[in-house]
Amino acid sequence: MDALETFRQQAHAWLEANCPPEMRLPMQDEEDICWGGRKFRYQSEAQRLWLQRMAEQGWTVPEWPREYGGAGLSAAEARVLRAEMQRLHCRVPLQSFGISMLGPALLKYGTEAQKREHLPRIARGEIRWCQGYSEPNAGSDLAALQTRAEDRGDHFVVNGQKIWTSYADKADWIFCLVRTDFAAQKHTGISFLLFDMASPGVSTRPIVLISGKSPFCETFFDDVKVPRHQLVGELNGGWAIAKYLLTHEREMISAIGSRGFRQPLGRHAAKVIGVDERHRLDDPMLRAQIARFEVDEAAFAAAGERARDLARQGEGMAAFSSVLKYYGAELNKRRYELLMSAGGTDALEWEGPRSQEGALARAWLRTKANSIEGGTSEVQLNIVAKRLLGLPGA
């Protein structure tokens, strides 16, 4: 028996023994997600226990080094762990912008002190992070940002505004792009700061979306004092970190393309519409559309795994994250279009207990933002054309 198969058996046994039954049930909505952080309230004791056990095992961030809260697993071992969790229907114990975005940036650019201060707390779910990137006049052209950080020697004073800061009202800390040199070219005068959202001068205001929910916020900084040791990387060298982190953000957003609904789409549609005498979905047109979608979904998941493996071997291309982000966003929009088709007019219900207050309709509307957040689909296609296909610019 090879080492990987031994690990598979050990991981399976540990998960079987330690994952509470409640944490093997499908998540019903976003409220079931474990975000962690100082403000987070666990939905159940089982949710708290599952996070604690996985964090102690180092499996909330299995590939991070042990000294930073991970398990030091190889890429192959981490892939096996994910497969065994899926086999046993174990929920992801912790979702976090700290894990998906800031963590990789700190591992690459942070000082040893910054890594030891922040990474273990991210891995244990003790601190929830938000991202301070976009501004009212700096979205797709992010380098046009105007939030100012004045250098006062041992600290910076930050003034400005960010927008579309996801869950800023629930976050504990923020990783933030600020302008520290207004005389330099716009890409070269940017720095990357970390600071506590409880700092004096930080305020947030939720933005109500078309879905009726408010996951995004406006965030304001008024003379916010940030200690200098919370600068990541070099002064005015934040753009390199920003680009690296954007790659991970796009990969995170792309994951919605391979993230299934509560159950396989075809099975869900069959329950809603019914089956024919051969036990097939009793709508041949929709059946063909779902079959095509599920093939594309499986192909996308395989492409994502291949991209991750190439990146770990140093053979990946940063621009390929734009391919994943574009296709993953479009795939998720297709998923919810099919769910709405399967639901018929009932799926359009906006309020009432039968529809869980219009949960499906609201989720369908929310997917429209998938092709905007993290860089619009048009921007991603331009990157693919220029950096991967080598096409000439306009």
Secondary structure as GFF3:
##gff-version 3
##sequence-region A 1 394
A	DSSP	alpha_helix	3	18	.	.	.	ID=ss1
A	DSSP	three_ten_helix	21	24	.	.	.	ID=ss2
A	DSSP	three_ten_helix	30	32	.	.	.	ID=ss3
A	DSSP	alpha_helix	45	57	.	.	.	ID=ss4
A	DSSP	three_ten_helix	66	68	.	.	.	ID=ss5
A	DSSP	alpha_helix	75	87	.	.	.	ID=ss6
A	DSSP	alpha_helix	97	97	.	.	.	ID=ss7
A	DSSP	pi_helix	98	102	.	.	.	ID=ss8
A	DSSP	alpha_helix	103	109	.	.	.	ID=ss9
A	DSSP	alpha_helix	112	123	.	.	.	ID=ss10
A	DSSP	beta_strand	129	132	.	.	.	ID=ss11
A	DSSP	three_ten_helix	142	144	.	.	.	ID=ss12
A	DSSP	beta_strand	148	151	.	.	.	ID=ss13
A	DSSP	beta_strand	155	162	.	.	.	ID=ss14
A	DSSP	three_ten_helix	168	170	.	.	.	ID=ss15
A	DSSP	beta_strand	173	179	.	.	.	ID=ss16
A	DSSP	beta_strand	190	196	.	.	.	ID=ss17
A	DSSP	beta_strand	202	207	.	.	.	ID=ss18
A	DSSP	beta_strand	216	227	.	.	.	ID=ss19
A	DSSP	three_ten_helix	228	230	.	.	.	ID=ss20
A	DSSP	beta_strand	231	232	.	.	.	ID=ss21
A	DSSP	alpha_helix	238	254	.	.	.	ID=ss22
A	DSSP	three_ten_helix	255	257	.	.	.	ID=ss23
A	DSSP	alpha_helix	265	273	.	.	.	ID=ss24
A	DSSP	alpha_helix	284	312	.	.	.	ID=ss25
A	DSSP	alpha_helix	320	343	.	.	.	ID=ss26
A	DSSP	three_ten_helix	344	348	.	.	.	ID=ss27
A	DSSP	three_ten_helix	353	355	.	.	.	ID=ss28
A	DSSP	alpha_helix	359	366	.	.	.	ID=ss29
A	DSSP	three_ten_helix	367	371	.	.	.	ID=ss30
A	DSSP	alpha_helix	377	383	.	.	.	ID=ss31
A	DSSP	pi_helix	384	388	.	.	.	ID=ss32
###
